[in-house]
Amino acid sequence: MKLPLKLRIFQYLTQVDHPVTSQDVMDALKGEYAGEGQMTYERVDFYMQSLLCVDMIEQTDVEFDKDGELIVHYQITDFGRSRIKYIPKR
């Protein structure tokens, strides 16, 4: 049984050792959640913002892409790392 997408995003962020964007997360998890309606950029970005609001992740960099869209880079916080123990192992 796979984790709900929001929890899997959180788990993924604990497994990478560099800041990632919402698009990076989508690219990494699209194989696991392919065909699911919730696997959209807007939903993944919303989940990332939710994790940011509760201090599980933090912004490390903000930039604009060539089309003028805002790109935010995130990484797990120490607080977030301390909470991963509550997520079931796959």
C-alpha positions as CSV (number, residue, x, y, z in Angstrom):
1,M,0.0,0.0,0.0
2,K,1.4,3.4,-0.9
3,L,1.4,6.5,1.2
4,P,-1.0,9.3,0.6
5,L,0.7,11.8,-1.8
6,K,1.2,14.5,0.9
7,L,3.1,12.1,3.2
8,R,5.1,10.6,0.3
9,I,6.2,14.2,-0.6
10,F,7.3,14.7,3.0
11,Q,9.1,11.3,3.0
12,Y,10.8,12.1,-0.3
13,L,12.1,15.4,1.1
14,T,13.8,13.5,3.9
15,Q,15.6,11.3,1.4
16,V,17.2,14.0,-0.8
17,D,20.2,15.9,0.4
18,H,19.7,19.0,-1.7
19,P,16.9,21.7,-2.1
20,V,14.2,20.7,-4.5
21,T,11.3,22.5,-6.3
22,S,7.7,21.3,-6.6
23,Q,8.5,20.3,-10.2
24,D,11.5,18.2,-9.0
25,V,9.2,16.4,-6.6
26,M,6.6,15.8,-9.3
27,D,9.3,14.4,-11.6
28,A,10.6,12.1,-8.9
29,L,7.2,10.7,-7.8
30,K,5.3,10.7,-11.1
31,G,6.0,7.0,-11.7
32,E,4.5,6.1,-8.3
33,Y,1.4,8.2,-8.7
34,A,0.9,8.2,-12.4
35,G,-2.7,8.4,-13.5
36,E,-3.9,9.8,-10.1
37,G,-5.9,13.0,-10.4
38,Q,-4.1,14.6,-7.4
39,M,-0.7,14.3,-9.2
40,T,-0.8,17.9,-10.6
41,Y,1.7,20.7,-10.2
42,E,-0.9,22.8,-8.4
43,R,-1.6,20.0,-5.9
44,V,2.0,19.2,-5.3
45,D,2.8,22.9,-4.8
46,F,-0.1,23.2,-2.4
47,Y,1.2,20.3,-0.3
48,M,4.7,21.8,-0.3
49,Q,3.2,25.1,0.9
50,S,1.3,23.2,3.6
51,L,4.5,21.6,4.8
52,L,6.2,25.0,4.8
53,C,3.5,26.5,7.0
54,V,4.0,23.9,9.7
55,D,7.9,24.2,9.6
56,M,8.5,20.7,8.2
57,I,10.3,22.3,5.3
58,E,11.9,25.7,4.6
59,Q,12.5,27.8,1.5
60,T,16.2,28.0,0.5
61,D,16.0,30.0,-2.7
62,V,13.5,31.8,-4.8
63,E,13.9,32.7,-8.5
64,F,12.0,33.4,-11.7
65,D,12.1,31.1,-14.7
66,K,12.4,32.3,-18.3
67,D,8.6,32.7,-18.4
68,G,8.5,34.9,-15.3
69,E,7.0,32.1,-13.1
70,L,8.2,32.0,-9.5
71,I,10.3,28.9,-8.6
72,V,10.8,28.1,-5.0
73,H,13.4,25.7,-3.7
74,Y,12.7,23.7,-0.5
75,Q,14.5,21.5,1.9
76,I,13.6,19.6,5.1
77,T,14.1,21.3,8.4
78,D,15.5,19.7,11.5
79,F,12.0,19.7,13.0
80,G,10.7,17.9,9.9
81,R,13.5,15.3,10.2
82,S,12.6,14.7,13.8
83,R,9.0,13.9,12.6
84,I,9.7,11.4,9.9
85,K,9.7,8.6,12.5
86,Y,5.9,8.9,12.5
87,I,5.6,8.1,8.8
88,P,5.2,4.4,8.1
89,K,8.1,2.7,6.3
90,R,7.3,1.6,2.8
